[in-house]
């Protein structure tokens, strides 16, 4: 397993969540330089990264970005991801202007209710490269 670098940032997501699946599709479409490696937390690679970075306890409730050996969680991860995307998703970087507490409260509410709001897949489908 290679270490994350600026050119190889790793996004760990819930592969069974429809909302996360939609976010992965957005990342894939708007990442022309292929900066992000997308890894489902249910995969062997995802489990290994979660263990390596001691993130197992927060994994189910957060999108995780590992970039330059630094971990970003929740809204911080989203903001760091959209900074590198092209097109309309990069507009979401402006949410950084909101206080982190407010951003994460909104993020946590959505994360807590994501299966009820957006549904859940029976099988984790990894993104096509």
The first five atom37 places (N, CA, C, CB, O) and aatype in JSON, in Angstrom:
{
  "aatype": [20, 20, 20, 20, 20, 20, 20, 20, 20, 20, 20, 20, 20, 20, 20, 20, 20, 20, 20, 20, 20, 20, 20, 20, 20, 20, 20, 20, 20, 20, 20, 20, 20, 20, 20, 20, 20, 20, 20, 20, 20, 20, 20, 20, 20, 20, 20, 20, 20, 20, 20, 20, 20, 20, 20, 20, 20, 20, 20, 20, 20, 20, 20, 20, 20, 20, 20, 20, 20, 20, 20, 20, 20, 20, 20, 20, 20, 20, 20, 20, 20, 20, 20, 20, 20, 20, 20, 20, 20, 20, 20, 20, 20, 20, 20, 20, 20, 20, 20, 20, 20, 20, 20, 20, 20, 20, 20, 20, 20, 20, 20, 20, 20, 20, 20, 20, 20, 20, 20, 20, 20, 20, 20, 20, 20, 20, 20, 20, 20],
  "atom_mask": [
    [1, 1, 1, 1, 1],
    [1, 1, 1, 1, 1],
    [1, 1, 1, 1, 1],
    [1, 1, 1, 1, 1],
    [1, 1, 1, 1, 1],
    [1, 1, 1, 1, 1],
    [1, 1, 1, 1, 1],
    [1, 1, 1, 1, 1],
    [1, 1, 1, 1, 1],
    [1, 1, 1, 1, 1],
    [1, 1, 1, 1, 1],
    [1, 1, 1, 1, 1],
    [1, 1, 1, 1, 1],
    [1, 1, 1, 1, 1],
    [1, 1, 1, 1, 1],
    [1, 1, 1, 1, 1],
    [1, 1, 1, 1, 1],
    [1, 1, 1, 1, 1],
    [1, 1, 1, 1, 1],
    [1, 1, 1, 1, 1],
    [1, 1, 1, 1, 1],
    [1, 1, 1, 1, 1],
    [1, 1, 1, 1, 1],
    [1, 1, 1, 1, 1],
    [1, 1, 1, 1, 1],
    [1, 1, 1, 1, 1],
    [1, 1, 1, 1, 1],
    [1, 1, 1, 1, 1],
    [1, 1, 1, 1, 1],
    [1, 1, 1, 1, 1],
    [1, 1, 1, 1, 1],
    [1, 1, 1, 1, 1],
    [1, 1, 1, 1, 1],
    [1, 1, 1, 1, 1],
    [1, 1, 1, 1, 1],
    [1, 1, 1, 1, 1],
    [1, 1, 1, 1, 1],
    [1, 1, 1, 1, 1],
    [1, 1, 1, 1, 1],
    [1, 1, 1, 1, 1],
    [1, 1, 1, 1, 1],
    [1, 1, 1, 1, 1],
    [1, 1, 1, 1, 1],
    [1, 1, 1, 1, 1],
    [1, 1, 1, 1, 1],
    [1, 1, 1, 1, 1],
    [1, 1, 1, 1, 1],
    [1, 1, 1, 1, 1],
    [1, 1, 1, 1, 1],
    [1, 1, 1, 1, 1],
    [1, 1, 1, 1, 1],
    [1, 1, 1, 1, 1],
    [1, 1, 1, 1, 1],
    [1, 1, 1, 1, 1],
    [1, 1, 1, 1, 1],
    [1, 1, 1, 1, 1],
    [1, 1, 1, 1, 1],
    [1, 1, 1, 1, 1],
    [1, 1, 1, 1, 1],
    [1, 1, 1, 1, 1],
    [1, 1, 1, 1, 1],
    [1, 1, 1, 1, 1],
    [1, 1, 1, 1, 1],
    [1, 1, 1, 1, 1],
    [1, 1, 1, 1, 1],
    [1, 1, 1, 1, 1],
    [1, 1, 1, 1, 1],
    [1, 1, 1, 1, 1],
    [1, 1, 1, 1, 1],
    [1, 1, 1, 1, 1],
    [1, 1, 1, 1, 1],
    [1, 1, 1, 1, 1],
    [1, 1, 1, 1, 1],
    [1, 1, 1, 1, 1],
    [1, 1, 1, 1, 1],
    [1, 1, 1, 1, 1],
    [1, 1, 1, 1, 1],
    [1, 1, 1, 1, 1],
    [1, 1, 1, 1, 1],
    [1, 1, 1, 1, 1],
    [1, 1, 1, 1, 1],
    [1, 1, 1, 1, 1],
    [1, 1, 1, 1, 1],
    [1, 1, 1, 1, 1],
    [1, 1, 1, 1, 1],
    [1, 1, 1, 1, 1],
    [1, 1, 1, 1, 1],
    [1, 1, 1, 1, 1],
    [1, 1, 1, 1, 1],
    [1, 1, 1, 1, 1],
    [1, 1, 1, 1, 1],
    [1, 1, 1, 1, 1],
    [1, 1, 1, 1, 1],
    [1, 1, 1, 1, 1],
    [1, 1, 1, 1, 1],
    [1, 1, 1, 1, 1],
    [1, 1, 1, 1, 1],
    [1, 1, 1, 1, 1],
    [1, 1, 1, 1, 1],
    [1, 1, 1, 1, 1],
    [1, 1, 1, 1, 1],
    [1, 1, 1, 1, 1],
    [1, 1, 1, 1, 1],
    [1, 1, 1, 1, 1],
    [1, 1, 1, 1, 1],
    [1, 1, 1, 1, 1],
    [1, 1, 1, 1, 1],
    [1, 1, 1, 1, 1],
    [1, 1, 1, 1, 1],
    [1, 1, 1, 1, 1],
    [1, 1, 1, 1, 1],
    [1, 1, 1, 1, 1],
    [1, 1, 1, 1, 1],
    [1, 1, 1, 1, 1],
    [1, 1, 1, 1, 1],
    [1, 1, 1, 1, 1],
    [1, 1, 1, 1, 1],
    [1, 1, 1, 1, 1],
    [1, 1, 1, 1, 1],
    [1, 1, 1, 1, 1],
    [1, 1, 1, 1, 1],
    [1, 1, 1, 1, 1],
    [1, 1, 1, 1, 1],
    [1, 1, 1, 1, 1],
    [1, 1, 1, 1, 1],
    [1, 1, 1, 1, 1],
    [1, 1, 1, 1, 1],
    [1, 1, 1, 1, 1],
    [1, 1, 1, 1, 1]
  ],
  "atom_positions": [
    [[0.85, -1.17, 0.0], [0.0, 0.0, 0.0], [0.89, 1.23, 0.0], [-0.96, 0.0, 1.22], [1.8, 1.35, 0.81]],
    [[0.61, 2.14, -0.92], [1.43, 3.33, -1.0], [0.96, 4.4, -0.04], [1.44, 3.86, -2.41], [-0.22, 4.46, 0.31]],
    [[1.88, 5.25, 0.37], [1.53, 6.34, 1.27], [0.84, 7.44, 0.48], [2.79, 6.88, 1.99], [1.06, 7.59, -0.73]],
    [[0.0, 8.21, 1.18], [-0.69, 9.28, 0.48], [0.26, 10.46, 0.28], [-1.95, 9.73, 1.26], [1.09, 10.76, 1.14]],
    [[0.13, 11.11, -0.85], [0.89, 12.31, -1.16], [-0.09, 13.32, -1.72], [2.06, 12.02, -2.17], [-1.27, 13.02, -1.88]],
    [[0.39, 14.51, -2.02], [-0.49, 15.52, -2.61], [-1.09, 15.01, -3.9], [0.27, 16.84, -2.86], [-2.24, 15.32, -4.22]],
    [[-0.31, 14.23, -4.66], [-0.83, 13.69, -5.9], [-1.64, 12.42, -5.69], [0.3, 13.42, -6.85], [-2.29, 11.94, -6.62]],
    [[-1.61, 11.88, -4.49], [-2.32, 10.64, -4.21], [-3.0, 10.76, -2.85], [-1.36, 9.42, -4.25], [-2.59, 10.11, -1.88]],
    [[-4.02, 11.57, -2.78], [-4.79, 11.69, -1.56], [-5.85, 10.6, -1.55], [-5.44, 13.11, -1.44], [-6.44, 10.29, -2.58]],
    [[-6.09, 10.02, -0.4], [-7.01, 8.9, -0.26], [-8.29, 9.37, 0.42], [-6.36, 7.74, 0.53], [-8.25, 9.97, 1.49]],
    [[-9.43, 9.08, -0.22], [-10.74, 9.37, 0.36], [-11.34, 8.04, 0.79], [-11.67, 10.13, -0.65], [-11.52, 7.13, -0.02]],
    [[-11.65, 7.93, 2.08], [-12.28, 6.73, 2.61], [-13.75, 7.06, 2.85], [-11.57, 6.23, 3.93], [-14.08, 8.03, 3.53]],
    [[-14.62, 6.24, 2.28], [-16.06, 6.52, 2.33], [-16.83, 5.25, 2.67], [-16.55, 7.1, 0.99], [-16.3, 4.15, 2.57]],
    [[-18.08, 5.42, 3.07], [-18.97, 4.31, 3.37], [-19.51, 3.76, 2.05], [-20.14, 4.75, 4.33], [-20.35, 4.4, 1.41]],
    [[-19.04, 2.61, 1.67], [-19.41, 2.02, 0.39], [-20.84, 1.53, 0.31], [-18.51, 0.91, 0.09], [-21.31, 1.22, -0.78]],
    [[-21.54, 1.45, 1.43], [-22.92, 0.98, 1.42], [-23.93, 2.13, 1.42], [-23.18, 0.08, 2.63], [-25.13, 1.9, 1.33]],
    [[-23.46, 3.35, 1.51], [-24.32, 4.53, 1.63], [-24.57, 5.15, 0.25], [-23.69, 5.56, 2.57], [-23.63, 5.44, -0.49]],
    [[-25.84, 5.35, -0.08], [-26.18, 5.97, -1.37], [-25.69, 7.41, -1.47], [-27.69, 5.93, -1.58], [-25.27, 7.84, -2.54]],
    [[-25.74, 8.16, -0.38], [-25.23, 9.53, -0.39], [-23.73, 9.53, -0.68], [-25.51, 10.24, 0.96], [-23.24, 10.32, -1.5]],
    [[-23.01, 8.65, -0.01], [-21.57, 8.54, -0.24], [-21.26, 8.11, -1.67], [-20.94, 7.56, 0.74], [-20.31, 8.59, -2.29]],
    [[-22.07, 7.2, -2.19], [-21.92, 6.75, -3.57], [-22.09, 7.92, -4.54], [-22.95, 5.64, -3.9], [-21.34, 8.05, -5.51]],
    [[-23.05, 8.78, -4.26], [-23.24, 9.97, -5.09], [-22.05, 10.91, -4.99], [-24.51, 10.71, -4.68], [-21.63, 11.49, -5.99]],
    [[-21.52, 11.07, -3.79], [-20.34, 11.93, -3.6], [-19.14, 11.37, -4.35], [-20.01, 12.08, -2.1], [-18.36, 12.13, -4.93]],
    [[-18.97, 10.06, -4.33], [-17.88, 9.41, -5.06], [-18.02, 9.67, -6.56], [-17.85, 7.89, -4.78], [-17.04, 9.92, -7.25]],
    [[-19.25, 9.61, -7.05], [-19.49, 9.9, -8.48], [-19.11, 11.33, -8.81], [-20.97, 9.65, -8.84], [-18.52, 11.59, -9.86]],
    [[-19.44, 12.27, -7.94], [-19.07, 13.68, -8.16], [-17.56, 13.83, -8.17], [-19.7, 14.59, -7.06], [-17.0, 14.49, -9.04]],
    [[-16.89, 13.21, -7.2], [-15.43, 13.3, -7.15], [-14.83, 12.73, -8.43], [-14.88, 12.54, -5.91], [-13.95, 13.34, -9.03]],
    [[-15.29, 11.57, -8.84], [-14.76, 10.92, -10.04], [-14.92, 11.8, -11.28], [-15.45, 9.57, -10.26], [-14.0, 11.92, -12.08]],
    [[-16.09, 12.4, -11.43], [-16.35, 13.25, -12.61], [-15.58, 14.56, -12.6], [-17.82, 13.55, -12.7], [-15.26, 15.09, -13.66]],
    [[-15.26, 15.09, -11.42], [-14.67, 16.42, -11.33], [-13.21, 16.39, -10.86], [-15.48, 17.28, -10.39], [-12.68, 17.41, -10.41]],
    [[-12.57, 15.25, -10.98], [-11.16, 15.09, -10.59], [-10.34, 14.69, -11.82], [-11.01, 14.02, -9.46], [-9.87, 13.56, -11.91]],
    [[-10.17, 15.61, -12.78], [-9.51, 15.25, -14.04], [-8.04, 14.87, -13.87], [-9.6, 16.39, -15.0], [-7.49, 14.17, -14.72]],
    [[-7.4, 15.31, -12.8], [-5.98, 15.01, -12.59], [-5.81, 13.75, -11.73], [-5.28, 16.19, -11.93], [-4.69, 13.38, -11.38]],
    [[-6.92, 13.11, -11.41], [-6.89, 11.86, -10.64], [-6.08, 12.0, -9.35], [-6.31, 10.73, -11.49], [-5.24, 11.17, -9.03]],
    [[-6.36, 13.08, -8.62], [-5.69, 13.35, -7.36], [-6.13, 12.36, -6.29], [-5.97, 14.78, -6.9], [-5.35, 11.97, -5.42]],
    [[-7.41, 11.95, -6.35], [-7.98, 11.16, -5.27], [-8.06, 9.67, -5.59], [-9.34, 11.67, -4.94], [-8.51, 9.27, -6.67]],
    [[-7.61, 8.88, -4.64], [-7.84, 7.44, -4.67], [-9.05, 7.21, -3.76], [-6.55, 6.6, -4.19], [-9.07, 7.67, -2.62]],
    [[-10.05, 6.52, -4.27], [-11.29, 6.32, -3.54], [-11.31, 4.89, -2.98], [-12.53, 6.57, -4.46], [-11.13, 3.92, -3.71]],
    [[-11.53, 4.8, -1.66], [-11.45, 3.52, -0.97], [-12.66, 3.37, -0.06], [-10.13, 3.4, -0.16], [-12.92, 4.23, 0.78]],
    [[-13.4, 2.29, -0.23], [-14.54, 2.02, 0.66], [-14.0, 1.54, 2.0], [-15.5, 0.94, 0.03], [-13.07, 0.75, 2.07]],
    [[-14.61, 2.04, 3.07], [-14.14, 1.64, 4.4], [-14.36, 0.16, 4.66], [-14.83, 2.45, 5.46], [-13.71, -0.42, 5.54]],
    [[-15.26, -0.47, 3.9], [-15.52, -1.9, 4.06], [-14.47, -2.78, 3.36], [-16.9, -2.23, 3.52], [-14.41, -3.98, 3.6]],
    [[-13.66, -2.17, 2.49], [-12.66, -2.94, 1.75], [-11.46, -3.26, 2.64], [-12.19, -2.16, 0.49], [-11.27, -2.65, 3.7]],
    [[-10.66, -4.22, 2.21], [-9.44, -4.57, 2.96], [-8.5, -3.37, 3.06], [-8.71, -5.75, 2.29], [-7.92, -3.12, 4.12]],
    [[-8.36, -2.62, 1.96], [-7.49, -1.44, 1.98], [-8.05, -0.39, 2.94], [-7.33, -0.85, 0.57], [-7.29, 0.23, 3.68]],
    [[-9.36, -0.2, 2.91], [-9.99, 0.76, 3.82], [-9.77, 0.37, 5.27], [-11.47, 0.86, 3.53], [-9.41, 1.22, 6.09]],
    [[-9.99, -0.88, 5.59], [-9.79, -1.36, 6.96], [-8.34, -1.18, 7.4], [-10.18, -2.85, 7.08], [-8.07, -0.78, 8.54]],
    [[-7.4, -1.46, 6.5], [-5.98, -1.31, 6.82], [-5.63, 0.15, 7.1], [-5.1, -1.86, 5.68], [-4.9, 0.45, 8.05]],
    [[-6.14, 1.06, 6.27], [-5.87, 2.49, 6.48], [-6.5, 2.99, 7.77], [-6.39, 3.31, 5.3], [-5.88, 3.76, 8.5]],
    [[-7.71, 2.56, 8.05], [-8.38, 2.96, 9.29], [-7.58, 2.5, 10.5], [-9.81, 2.39, 9.35], [-7.43, 3.24, 11.47]],
    [[-7.07, 1.3, 10.44], [-6.25, 0.78, 11.53], [-4.93, 1.55, 11.64], [-5.98, -0.72, 11.33], [-4.51, 1.95, 12.72]],
    [[-4.28, 1.74, 10.5], [-2.98, 2.43, 10.47], [-3.08, 3.83, 11.05], [-2.46, 2.51, 9.03], [-2.18, 4.25, 11.78]],
    [[-4.15, 4.54, 10.75], [-4.3, 5.92, 11.22], [-5.19, 6.02, 12.47], [-4.88, 6.79, 10.11], [-5.57, 7.12, 12.88]],
    [[-5.53, 4.88, 13.06], [-6.34, 4.81, 14.28], [-7.66, 5.57, 14.12], [-5.56, 5.36, 15.46], [-8.01, 6.41, 14.96]],
    [[-8.38, 5.27, 13.04], [-9.63, 5.95, 12.73], [-10.83, 5.02, 12.76], [-9.53, 6.61, 11.38], [-11.92, 5.41, 12.33]],
    [[-10.65, 3.82, 13.23], [-11.73, 2.83, 13.2], [-12.98, 3.33, 13.93], [-11.26, 1.53, 13.82], [-14.09, 3.07, 13.47]],
    [[-12.82, 4.04, 15.04], [-13.96, 4.49, 15.83], [-14.79, 5.58, 15.14], [-13.48, 5.0, 17.16], [-15.99, 5.7, 15.42]],
    [[-14.2, 6.38, 14.26], [-14.92, 7.48, 13.62], [-15.35, 7.15, 12.19], [-14.07, 8.72, 13.61], [-16.06, 7.93, 11.56]],
    [[-14.93, 6.02, 11.68], [-15.08, 5.71, 10.26], [-16.52, 5.7, 9.78], [-14.47, 4.39, 9.98], [-16.8, 6.22, 8.7]],
    [[-17.44, 5.13, 10.52], [-18.82, 5.0, 10.04], [-19.55, 6.33, 9.98], [-19.58, 4.05, 10.92], [-20.56, 6.45, 9.28]],
    [[-19.08, 7.32, 10.68], [-19.78, 8.6, 10.73], [-19.03, 9.74, 10.05], [-20.04, 8.97, 12.15], [-19.37, 10.91, 10.25]],
    [[-18.03, 9.41, 9.25], [-17.25, 10.49, 8.64], [-16.63, 10.06, 7.32], [-16.17, 10.96, 9.59], [-16.15, 8.93, 7.18]],
    [[-16.66, 10.96, 6.37], [-15.79, 10.79, 5.21], [-14.4, 11.15, 5.72], [-16.25, 11.69, 3.96], [-14.25, 12.06, 6.53]],
    [[-13.4, 10.44, 5.24], [-12.04, 10.65, 5.72], [-11.14, 10.92, 4.53], [-11.52, 9.42, 6.54], [-11.2, 10.22, 3.52]],
    [[-10.32, 11.94, 4.66], [-9.31, 12.25, 3.65], [-7.95, 12.11, 4.29], [-9.51, 13.69, 3.05], [-7.69, 12.7, 5.34]],
    [[-7.09, 11.33, 3.66], [-5.7, 11.23, 4.11], [-4.85, 11.85, 3.01], [-5.27, 9.73, 4.4], [-4.79, 11.36, 1.88]],
    [[-4.2, 12.93, 3.37], [-3.39, 13.69, 2.4], [-2.11, 14.12, 3.1], [-4.18, 14.93, 1.85], [-2.15, 14.73, 4.16]],
    [[-1.0, 13.8, 2.52], [0.32, 14.13, 3.06], [0.43, 13.7, 4.52], [0.58, 15.64, 2.93], [0.89, 14.45, 5.38]],
    [[-0.02, 12.46, 4.76], [0.04, 11.84, 6.09], [-0.81, 12.56, 7.14], [1.47, 11.79, 6.55], [-0.66, 12.3, 8.33]],
    [[-1.67, 13.46, 6.72], [-2.59, 14.15, 7.63], [-4.01, 13.67, 7.35], [-2.48, 15.7, 7.46], [-4.39, 13.46, 6.2]],
    [[-4.79, 13.5, 8.41], [-6.17, 13.04, 8.28], [-7.13, 14.19, 8.47], [-6.46, 11.92, 9.29], [-6.99, 14.99, 9.39]],
    [[-8.11, 14.26, 7.59], [-9.18, 15.24, 7.68], [-10.49, 14.48, 7.84], [-9.21, 16.18, 6.42], [-10.72, 13.48, 7.17]],
    [[-11.34, 14.97, 8.73], [-12.61, 14.32, 9.01], [-13.76, 15.29, 8.76], [-12.65, 13.8, 10.45], [-13.59, 16.51, 8.75]],
    [[-14.94, 14.72, 8.55], [-16.22, 15.43, 8.45], [-16.12, 16.61, 7.47], [-16.66, 15.94, 9.84], [-15.63, 16.44, 6.36]],
    [[-16.57, 17.77, 7.88], [-16.63, 18.91, 6.96], [-15.24, 19.36, 6.53], [-17.36, 20.07, 7.62], [-15.08, 19.87, 5.42]],
    [[-14.24, 19.17, 7.37], [-12.87, 19.52, 6.96], [-12.43, 18.66, 5.78], [-11.88, 19.35, 8.14], [-11.77, 19.15, 4.86]],
    [[-12.8, 17.38, 5.81], [-12.46, 16.48, 4.69], [-13.18, 16.93, 3.42], [-12.84, 15.03, 5.02], [-12.57, 16.98, 2.35]],
    [[-14.45, 17.25, 3.53], [-15.23, 17.69, 2.36], [-14.59, 18.94, 1.76], [-16.7, 17.98, 2.75], [-14.41, 19.02, 0.54]],
    [[-14.24, 19.9, 2.59], [-13.66, 21.15, 2.1], [-12.32, 20.89, 1.41], [-13.48, 22.16, 3.25], [-12.06, 21.43, 0.34]],
    [[-11.48, 20.07, 2.01], [-10.19, 19.75, 1.4], [-10.36, 19.03, 0.06], [-9.35, 18.9, 2.34], [-9.59, 19.25, -0.87]],
    [[-11.36, 18.18, -0.02], [-11.62, 17.45, -1.27], [-12.08, 18.42, -2.35], [-12.67, 16.35, -1.05], [-11.53, 18.41, -3.46]],
    [[-13.08, 19.24, -2.06], [-13.64, 20.11, -3.11], [-12.65, 21.18, -3.55], [-14.91, 20.76, -2.61], [-12.79, 21.71, -4.66]],
    [[-11.67, 21.52, -2.74], [-10.64, 22.47, -3.15], [-9.88, 21.98, -4.38], [-9.66, 22.72, -2.01], [-9.39, 22.79, -5.18]],
    [[-9.79, 20.66, -4.55], [-9.03, 20.08, -5.65], [-9.88, 19.68, -6.85], [-8.3, 18.89, -5.17], [-9.36, 19.25, -7.87]],
    [[-11.2, 19.83, -6.72], [-12.09, 19.45, -7.81], [-12.32, 20.62, -8.75], [-13.43, 18.95, -7.27], [-12.12, 21.78, -8.39]],
    [[-12.73, 20.3, -9.97], [-13.07, 21.33, -10.94], [-14.58, 21.36, -11.12], [-12.35, 21.08, -12.3], [-15.28, 20.41, -10.78]],
    [[-15.08, 22.46, -11.67], [-16.51, 22.59, -11.89], [-17.24, 23.08, -10.65], [-17.09, 21.27, -12.34], [-16.63, 23.63, -9.73]],
    [[-18.55, 22.85, -10.64], [-19.38, 23.38, -9.56], [-19.02, 22.88, -8.17], [-20.8, 23.05, -9.83], [-19.22, 23.63, -7.21]],
    [[-18.49, 21.66, -7.98], [-18.18, 21.22, -6.61], [-17.18, 22.12, -5.88], [-17.64, 19.82, -6.64], [-17.22, 22.22, -4.65]],
    [[-16.3, 22.78, -6.62], [-15.31, 23.63, -5.96], [-15.97, 24.81, -5.24], [-14.29, 24.16, -6.97], [-15.35, 25.43, -4.37]],
    [[-17.21, 25.11, -5.58], [-17.92, 26.19, -4.89], [-18.17, 25.84, -3.42], [-19.26, 26.49, -5.6], [-18.32, 26.73, -2.59]],
    [[-18.23, 24.57, -3.11], [-18.46, 24.14, -1.73], [-17.3, 24.51, -0.8], [-18.69, 22.64, -1.69], [-17.46, 24.47, 0.42]],
    [[-16.15, 24.87, -1.36], [-15.03, 25.26, -0.51], [-15.35, 26.49, 0.32], [-13.79, 25.52, -1.36], [-14.72, 26.74, 1.35]],
    [[-16.34, 27.26, -0.14], [-16.72, 28.47, 0.6], [-17.41, 28.16, 1.92], [-17.64, 29.33, -0.25], [-17.57, 29.04, 2.76]],
    [[-17.82, 26.9, 2.12], [-18.39, 26.54, 3.42], [-17.33, 26.64, 4.52], [-18.97, 25.11, 3.37], [-17.67, 26.61, 5.71]],
    [[-16.07, 26.75, 4.15], [-15.0, 26.93, 5.13], [-15.17, 28.24, 5.89], [-13.63, 26.89, 4.44], [-14.6, 28.42, 6.97]],
    [[-15.94, 29.17, 5.34], [-16.19, 30.44, 6.01], [-17.1, 30.28, 7.24], [-16.82, 31.43, 5.04], [-17.11, 31.13, 8.13]],
    [[-17.84, 29.19, 7.28], [-18.71, 28.91, 8.42], [-17.86, 28.37, 9.57], [-19.84, 27.9, 8.05], [-16.84, 27.71, 9.34]],
    [[-18.26, 28.63, 10.79], [-17.52, 28.06, 11.93], [-17.54, 26.53, 11.88], [-18.11, 28.56, 13.27], [-18.56, 25.93, 11.54]],
    [[-16.41, 25.92, 12.22], [-16.28, 24.46, 12.17], [-17.38, 23.78, 12.99], [-14.9, 24.03, 12.68], [-17.92, 22.76, 12.56]],
    [[-17.72, 24.32, 14.14], [-18.76, 23.72, 14.97], [-20.1, 23.64, 14.24], [-18.93, 24.51, 16.24], [-20.79, 22.63, 14.33]],
    [[-20.46, 24.69, 13.54], [-21.71, 24.71, 12.77], [-21.62, 23.74, 11.59], [-22.02, 26.14, 12.27], [-22.55, 22.97, 11.35]],
    [[-20.51, 23.78, 10.86], [-20.32, 22.86, 9.72], [-20.44, 21.42, 10.16], [-18.96, 23.09, 9.06], [-21.13, 20.62, 9.52]],
    [[-19.77, 21.08, 11.26], [-19.79, 19.69, 11.71], [-21.13, 19.29, 12.31], [-18.68, 19.46, 12.72], [-21.51, 18.12, 12.24]],
    [[-21.85, 20.23, 12.9], [-23.19, 19.92, 13.4], [-24.09, 19.52, 12.24], [-23.78, 21.13, 14.18], [-24.84, 18.55, 12.33]],
    [[-24.03, 20.27, 11.16], [-24.82, 19.95, 9.96], [-24.35, 18.63, 9.38], [-24.7, 21.07, 8.89], [-25.17, 17.77, 9.05]],
    [[-23.05, 18.46, 9.26], [-22.48, 17.21, 8.74], [-22.93, 16.03, 9.59], [-20.93, 17.29, 8.69], [-23.38, 15.02, 9.05]],
    [[-22.81, 16.14, 10.91], [-23.17, 15.04, 11.81], [-24.65, 14.7, 11.71], [-22.82, 15.4, 13.24], [-25.01, 13.52, 11.79]],
    [[-25.51, 15.69, 11.55], [-26.94, 15.44, 11.41], [-27.2, 14.62, 10.15], [-27.73, 16.77, 11.37], [-27.93, 13.63, 10.18]],
    [[-26.61, 15.05, 9.05], [-26.79, 14.32, 7.79], [-26.2, 12.92, 7.89], [-26.13, 15.09, 6.61], [-26.82, 11.96, 7.45]],
    [[-25.01, 12.79, 8.47], [-24.37, 11.48, 8.61], [-25.21, 10.53, 9.45], [-22.97, 11.63, 9.23], [-25.33, 9.35, 9.14]],
    [[-25.8, 11.05, 10.5], [-26.61, 10.22, 11.4], [-27.86, 9.69, 10.7], [-27.0, 11.02, 12.64], [-28.32, 8.59, 11.0]],
    [[-28.41, 10.48, 9.79], [-29.68, 10.13, 9.14], [-29.52, 9.74, 7.67], [-30.64, 11.29, 9.25], [-30.51, 9.63, 6.95]],
    [[-28.29, 9.53, 7.22], [-28.04, 9.33, 5.78], [-28.73, 8.1, 5.22], [-26.56, 9.22, 5.54], [-29.23, 8.15, 4.09]],
    [[-28.78, 7.0, 5.95], [-29.43, 5.8, 5.43], [-30.94, 6.03, 5.29], [-29.15, 4.59, 6.34], [-31.55, 5.6, 4.31]],
    [[-31.52, 6.7, 6.26], [-32.96, 6.96, 6.21], [-33.28, 7.96, 5.1], [-33.45, 7.5, 7.57], [-34.29, 7.82, 4.41]],
    [[-32.43, 8.97, 4.92], [-32.69, 10.01, 3.92], [-32.35, 9.57, 2.5], [-31.89, 11.25, 4.26], [-33.07, 9.91, 1.56]],
    [[-31.27, 8.82, 2.33], [-30.76, 8.52, 1.0], [-30.75, 7.03, 0.65], [-29.39, 9.05, 0.87], [-30.56, 6.67, -0.51]],
    [[-30.95, 6.18, 1.65], [-30.97, 4.75, 1.4], [-29.6, 4.11, 1.58], [-31.47, 4.47, 0.01], [-28.59, 4.78, 1.8]],
    [[-29.62, 2.78, 1.48], [-28.42, 2.0, 1.71], [-28.37, 0.87, 0.69], [-28.37, 1.45, 3.16], [-29.41, 0.3, 0.34]],
    [[-27.18, 0.55, 0.22], [-26.99, -0.55, -0.71], [-26.67, -1.82, 0.06], [-25.87, -0.24, -1.73], [-26.04, -1.77, 1.11]],
    [[-27.11, -2.94, -0.47], [-26.8, -4.22, 0.16], [-25.35, -4.61, -0.07], [-27.74, -5.32, -0.37], [-24.75, -5.3, 0.75]],
    [[-24.79, -4.17, -1.19], [-23.43, -4.53, -1.56], [-22.65, -3.26, -1.84], [-23.41, -5.48, -2.79], [-23.14, -2.35, -2.5]],
    [[-21.43, -3.21, -1.35], [-20.55, -2.07, -1.6], [-19.95, -2.22, -2.99], [-19.43, -1.97, -0.52], [-19.25, -3.19, -3.28]],
    [[-20.24, -1.24, -3.85], [-19.65, -1.23, -5.19], [-18.55, -0.2, -5.22], [-20.71, -0.95, -6.29], [-18.79, 0.98, -4.95]],
    [[-17.35, -0.64, -5.54], [-16.23, 0.27, -5.61], [-16.31, 1.04, -6.92], [-14.89, -0.48, -5.49], [-16.79, 0.53, -7.93]],
    [[-15.82, 2.3, -6.9], [-15.88, 3.11, -8.12], [-15.05, 2.51, -9.24], [-15.42, 4.52, -7.84], [-14.01, 1.9, -9.0]],
    [[-15.52, 2.69, -10.46], [-14.76, 2.23, -11.63], [-13.68, 3.24, -11.93], [-15.67, 2.02, -12.87], [-13.9, 4.45, -11.84]],
    [[-12.5, 2.73, -12.3], [-11.38, 3.63, -12.58], [-11.3, 3.93, -14.05], [-10.06, 3.03, -12.11], [-10.42, 4.67, -14.49]]
  ]
}
